[in-house]
Amino acid sequence: MEPVAADLLMALASGTAGAAGQSLWERLRALVQRSPDPQSDAVRGDEPEVGALVGALDEDASDEERAARLAEGLALRARQDPAFAEALALWRREAEQVSGAAAGGGTQHQEISGGTQHNVVFTRDVHGSINLG
């Protein structure tokens, strides 16, 4: 399984991905609180407490070290618990879509050609008025 990127975790923890990102962050919190599959190799004493790592990133969402430790903890638990790995992979795909949209994901091409133009504005996702006065 591909690990969860630390910058994705930081974006969701900081709230920059909007309401959908906050919902995903809460889903991750719930996911890490689930007990490991009894058939898995996950041993609670051997792994970093992933729930505590989520809480630590909540305290300072800009801390790259905390985000990296959380990403490592998620990867370790995913290697030990196949059910967790499957749920985490689904969560990661959804989080990447939301984070990409919040960061302006998507292809955009705008072009002006010929002559002289006045008051040209290129924009995307405007929530409010634009005044060119």
N, C-alpha and C positions, 0 to 999 in steps of 0.2 A: 504494500500500500504506500502511495506517495504521502509524505508527511504534510501536515498542515503548516503553511507558511506563517512565520512569526509576524510579518507585517499584516497579514489577514487578521490574525488574532488581535493585534493592536488596533486595527481599524474598527473591528466589531466591539471591542471593549470600550473604545473611546466614544462610541455613538456616532461616528462620522458616516456610517452607512444608513442612518435614519431609523425609522420604526422597524423596518424589516430586519435591519442589522441587530437592533436590540432584541427582537424576537429570537433571532438565531443565537445570540449570545445567551439568552435564557434557556434555549433548547440545549446548548452545549453544557451549561451548568447542570441541567437535569440529567443529561447523558452521563456525565462523569460521576454523578451521585448514585447511579444504578450499581447494584452489586455485580461483581464479575460472575460470569457463567461458571457454575460449579464444575463443569467439565473442562474448563480452560486451565492454562498454566499460571494464571494470575494469582499471585500470592500477595496479599495486602502489605505485608511487611517489607517486601522486596522492591516495591515501586514507590516513586515519590507520590505523595498525596496529591493527586491531580486536582481534586476539589480545592485544596489550599492554594494551588498554583493559579487556578482561575480567580480565586479571591484576591491573590496578590496582584494580578494584572488589573483587576477592578480598581485597586487602590491607586495604581499609577499606570494608566494605559499606554504611556509613552516610553516605558522602560523596556528597551529591547532585550535586555538580559532576562527579565521575567517572562517576556513573550517567548524567547528561545527555550527557556526551561519548561514552559507549558507545552510547547510544540514537542519537545523531547519526551515529556511525561505522557502525552497523548500517543506518541509513536510507540513507546514501550508498552503501554497498556494494550494498544492495538495488536502488537506482536504476540502478546500473551493471551488475548481474549478475542477469538474470531467474531463473536457476536458484536462486541464493542467495535471491532475494526470495520465491520459491515455498516453499522449505524454511523460511525464517524466518517466513513467514505461518502455516504449519502449526505451527511451534514456538510462536509467540506465542499461537495459539488454545489449545493445550494448557496453556501456562504460565498463561494467564488463568483457566482452569478450576481448575487446581491451587491457584493463589494465592487465588482466590475461596473455595474450600473451606477452605483453611487460615485465612483471615481470617474464617471464620464466614459464608461466603456462603450464600445460600438464604433463603427467606422463612420467618419464624417468627412466630406470633401466640399469645400466652398471655394468658389473662384470668381473673381471680377476681371473682366477683360474689356478692352476698348474704351477709349474716351476718358473723360474726367468724371469721377463720382464724388458726391457730397453725402455726408452723414450715412456712411455704411456701417452697419453693425452686424457682426457675426455672433450668434449666441446659441445657447442650448439650455433648456430647463430653467426658464426665467420664472420666478415666483414673486411677482410684484411689477411695478411699473418701470419703464425706461424713459428718462427725460434727456433729450438731446438739445436742451435749451441753452 
